[in-house]
Amino acid sequence: MIGILLGIFAGLGLFFIGMRMISNQLKEITGERVRVLAARLTRSRPLMMMLGTTAGIATQSTNAVTAAATGLATAQLIGLRDAFTLIACANIGTSVLVFLAASSLHDAVLLITAICGLLYFLGIDKKPRYRVLTGSLLSFVLIVSGLDLIEMSSRQLRDVPMVQSVLGAVAGWPAAAFLVGAALVPIVQTAKTVGAIVAVLALSDVLDPMAAISAVIGANATSAVNVAFLTARISPAGRALALYQALLKLVGSATAIVVLLALAVASPGTAGAIAGAAPALAVAVGYLFMQVTAYGLLIPFETTVERWLTRLTARAAADDPTRPRFITREALSEPASAVELALREHLLLLAHLPSGLDDVRMSPEPAVTPRRDADAILRALEDFLATLAHGVSDERLRRRIGSLQRLDGLLVDLYDQVRRLAQSAGRRDQHPEVAARIATIVESAHFMLETFVSVGGSDDPIDRAYLAELTGDRTATMEKIRVSLMSELGADAASERDLFDASLSFERLVWLMRRYTLVAEEPDSPYRDRANAA
C-alpha cells in the first residue's frame, strides 16, 4: 500500500515539476508573440480566437495568457472584449492536457524520452536557438511520465480491499465527488490540473465515471472562487478580466450540471452509460464542454458584461496620485507585457515633465496636471524594471529592458534639472533684469520640453532631425549669459548665482534631451520595438 501511494505521489511530483518547467520555458516567448499579434488582430474575433486557443495549448497556462491580456488591456492596446476572447479561448486550449491525460501514455512516454535523451546527448540543448525546444520537450517528458506513473500506481490501488470499500460507498453520490474536486482546487490551483488527475484515475478505473465528471465540475466551479479572491491585488483591468474568468467558470459549471440533470430526468442511466463506455474520455469531453459552452453563452452578452465589469471596477480604477497607473507586481509574471506597461508608465511621466515649470512661468497654462508624486512613481518604476530584468532569461528582452532602464535614468535626471530650474526662477527679491533673463530661460526650456515630449522617440525622419537640431550644443550661449550678461547687469551676488544656476540647468536639460533621443534611437530601444510592432 505504501509503495502504491509513493508511486502516485511521485507521479504527481513529476507532473507538477513538468508543468512549472514548461510554463516557464514558453511563457516569455509565447507571451511576447501573443502581445504583438493581439495588438495587430484587435477587432478580428476569429483570429483572436485562434490566437487565444493556440496560446493556451502552447503554454498550458491560463494565468500566463490572462497576464498578457491584462497587460494589453491596461496599456489600452486591445479592448476588454478582445481580452475576453483571448482568455476564454485559452481555457479551451488548455483542455488539451486533460485529453492527453485521458490517453494511454506508456508507449508515448518511452518514445518521447528516447527522443529527448538523444537531443541532450547530441548537445542540441546547448545551442541558444534550440534551448527552449529541448527544455520544453524535457518538461513534456516529466508531465507524461508523471501521468503514466499515476495511472500505473492507480491500477494497483483499485485492487486494495479498503479502497474498493470506499469507492463502493462513494459510488452513486456525485455530490461527494463534486466536493472532492472542489477541495482539490486550492491545493493544485487550477481546474485543468484537477481534470488531468481525475482523467488518469478514471482511465485506471479507480473512479466511477459519473463521480469523475462530478469532480471536474466541482473543480471548475471552485476555480471561479479561487480567481475572484485574487482580484483585490491587481490592476483595474486585471480585476475585470479575473472576474470574467470567474464568470466563465461559473457559467460552464452551471451548464454542465443542468445538462446532467436534464439527462437524468429525461433518460435515467443514459449519462452514466455513455460515460461508462469511455470514462477518461468523458472527463476530457466534459471539461472541454464547460469551456466552450461558457464562452458561447456569454458572447451575446459581451457588451452587457463589459459594461457591468467596468462599472464594478470603476471605483478602484480612479487615479490615485500616490500609485503608478500601469505597472503592478502581478505584471512581472508576464515579462513581454510588463515591458509595454513599464514603457506606458514611463511615457506618462515624460508627458508630465514640462508641467514642473508651470508654477514659475510668466504664462502658466499647464497642458497636463502636474505629477506632484513623480519622484515616488519614478522610484517604483526603477524597482519594477530592476526586478523584471532579474527574472528574464531571454536575451533580446533583457536588452529592451536595459534600454528602458537607461531611458528611465535619464528621465530621473531630467526631472531633477527641471526642479533645479524652477527653484532658480522661484526665488524672491531677484534683480529685475536677472528675473527677466531667468524667465526667458524658463520659457525656452518649457518650449523645448514640450517639443521633446511630443516628438521624442518618433520614427519620422523630419521629427528626428528637428529634435536633433533643437537639442544641439548650447554651451556657447549659456557661457555668454553666465559671463557677459552678469558683468553687464551688475546684479547682487544672490541674483547672479540664480542666473548662473538657471543657465546651468538649461544647458544640462538640453544635453539630457539629446542623450535621451540617442538612446531612444538604439536598435533595442522599446520605442523601436513599438514602431516595428505597429
Disulfide bonds with the S-S distance in Angstrom:
none
